[in-house]
Amino acid sequence: MNRIKFHVKKGDQVEVISGNFRGSSGKVLEVLPKKQRVLIEGVRIIKKHLRKSQDNPSG
């Protein structure tokens, strides 16, 4: 299997050039060569809604 070479490393400062987060920038947290992806700090933050409970009273 051929390895794809990434030109970014963990800790590099990068800017997103396509997609919904185009123009946002951040630091590379992790490089995933098998999935051909890079995790960037502050990009694609997913919020999960929770029901109110004793553990999470604010909901």
C-alpha positions, -999 to +999 in steps of 0.1 A: +000+000+000+013+034-009+018+060+018+006+095+011+030+122+022+016+150+042+034+184+041+020+194+075+031+182+109+016+183+144+020+219+157+020+237+124-002+267+119-026+261+089-056+278+072-086+259+058-090+266+021-123+247+014-155+236+030-178+252+056-148+264+077-130+280+048-108+309+060-105+297+096-070+289+109-056+269+137-028+246+150-026+210+137-035+187+166-032+154+148-024+140+114-044+109+102-026+096+071-049+065+067-080+087+066-062+115+047-073+140+073-058+165+097-074+176+130-071+214+135-077+232+167-110+252+168-123+238+135-154+216+132-164+218+168-194+195+174-219+204+201-240+177+217-273+186+233-281+168+266-313+164+285-314+179+320-305+154+347-289+153+382-254+149+366-261+178+341-286+202+357-282+229+331-292+206+303 
